Amino acid sequence: MVDAFPLTWPEGWPRVAVEKREAGQFRTSLAGALDNVEGSLRAFGRDSGKPVSGIVLSSNITLGKMKPDDPGVAAWFLWDGEQRCIPVDRYKTVEANLQAIHHVLEARRTELRHGTLALVRATFRGFTPLLPPPGAKRPWREVMERAPGERVTHDIIEACYRRLASIRHPDKPGGSHDAMAELNRARDEALKEIDNG
């Protein structure tokens, strides 16, 4: 199962470090970008003769929090008998990441027009996600939004922890006990790794 909130990122797919995210040149609203992605998914299903179903646009947007600290978006859907996921976190806003997903889908539609269904199936193999097994814990770097291999210090971990706790705490809109417990575990693991490294 994939949740629309909080963000369900595919297992093993790298995250873009916060400081490397780009502003993007898209001129679209959140509502417009949502419409574009949903329209592209339907059109792709129609063009391919293989309907798209089970669409879940997963992000950290929640009531009262339209500009989350983690603007990543993962578009999950069923196509051609398999679950697919197009995750994007290259940009600083949710609407820019959604618009990027729209353009990825439009590129697949172009492949359909100029290539074959076999070509599109081949490119879509890269969008076959790995979901973490139920109950599996996410790596601390993913929970704390740190890039793989990024150098971190006690100060960086503590600052990151405070920022994320202000969002994930159960007293905050969209926060929960589970999200806070995961963050506490991730901080402990990060500090232990720093101390032992």
N, C-alpha and C positions, 0 to 999 in steps of 0.2 A: 504494500500500500504506500502511496505517495501522498504527502500532505501539501496543501497549498500554503500553509503557514505552520511553523517557520520553514524557511528555505530547506528543501531536501536536495542536496547536491549529490551527483552520482559518485559512487565510491571510486577512488583512484584518479579522478579528474582533477588536474592541478587548479589551484586558485591563483588569481592575480593579486599580488601584494597591494595593500591599500595605497601606498605611495606611488605605485606604477599605474593606477587607474587613470584613464583619460577623460576629458570633458565630453568629447564627441561633438559632432557637427549636426546632429539630428535636430530638426525643428518639429517636434511632435509632443503632444501632451500625453500624460499617462493613459487617459481614456483612448486617445487616438492610437497609441502604440499597442494597447490591448486589442483593439479592433483589428489592427493590421495583422497581428500574430494569429488571432483566431480566424480571420479571413484567409490568410495564406495557408493555414493548416487545412481548412475546408477545401480551398481551391487545389491544393496539392493532392488531397485525397481524390477529388473529382478528376483531375488531370491524369492521375496514375491508374485510375480504375480500381483503386484499393482504398476504401474509405478510411478516414482517420477517426478514431474514437477515443474515449477515456482521457480527454485533454485535461491536464492539471498544470496551471502556470504557478509554479512554486516560488515564493519570495518571502521576504521579511516584512512586507507591507501588512499592516493590521489597522484596525479602526483607531484613529488618532495618531498613527505613525506612518505617514505617507512618504517620508524620506528617511528610511532606515540607514543605520551606519554601514550595514552590509547590503549594497544594492544589487547583489547577484540575483539572477533569475534562471530557473531551469524549466524548460518547456517539456513536460512528459506527455507521451501519447502512445496509442497503439496504432501501428501501421504494418500492413503486410504480415499479420500474425505475430508480431513481436513488439515489445515495449521499446520505445525510443526516447532519447532525451537529448535536447540541445541546450547546454548550459552556457551562459555568458555572464562574466563579471568584469569585463574589460573596462567598462565605463563607470563613471561616478554616480550615475542616477539609474533608477529602476527603468524609467521610460527609455533611456538610451540603450540599455541592455535588451529590453524587449524589442526595440526597433532593430537592433542588430540581429536578433533571432528571426524577425520578419525577413530581413535581407538574406539570411542563410536559407530560409525556406524558398524565397523567390529564386535563388540560385539553383535549388533543386528542381524547381519548375522549369527553369531554362534548360537544364540537363534533360528533362523529359521531352521538351519541344525539339531539341537538337540531337538528342542521343536516343537511348533505349531504356526500357524499364530495368534491364539488367545492369546498365551503367549506374542508374540511380540506386538500385539495391546495393551495388558495390560501395558507393559513397556513403550510404546509410549504415553500413556495417560499423563505421566509426561512431555512430550515434546510439549503438546498443549499449545501454548503461549497465553498470554493476551496482546493484543496491546492496547496502550493508545488510548482513543477516539480521533478523529480528533480535533485538537485545545487544547487538554489537556496539562497542563504543567507538566514537570517532577519535582520530588522533588529536592530541592537544593542539597542534598547530592549526588544524582545521577549525576547531572549536574557538580558538583565540584569534582566528583570522590572520595568521602569520604564514608567510610563504615558506615552502620547503627550502631548507638550507639557509634561510635568513638568520643572521647573527642576532641573538637576543640576549638581553641582560636582565637582572632582577628588576631594574627600574622600568624597562620596557614591558615586562610581563605584568608588573603591578599596575602600570598606567593602563595597559590594555584591559586588565581585569576590572579596574574601576569603571572604565568606559562601558564595557559590555555588561557589567553588573547593573549599571543604571538603566539598561534596556531589558535585561533578562530576569530581573528580580520579580518574584511573584506579585509584589505590590504595584508593579508597573503595568500599563496596558500592553497586552501581548506577552508579558513575562509569565513564567511558571516555575513551580518547584523543581520540575525535571530539568528545565533549562539552566536554572541556577546551580543545581547539583552537578550537572555536566560541566559548567564553567568552573566550579570549585575543584572538581577532579582534574580538569585540564591545567589549572594554575599549579596545583600540587605537582603534577607530572612534569610541567615545564621547569619549575624551580628545582626539582630533584635532578632533572637532566642537566641543568646549568651547573648545579653543585658537583655533580659527578663527572662532568665533561671537562 
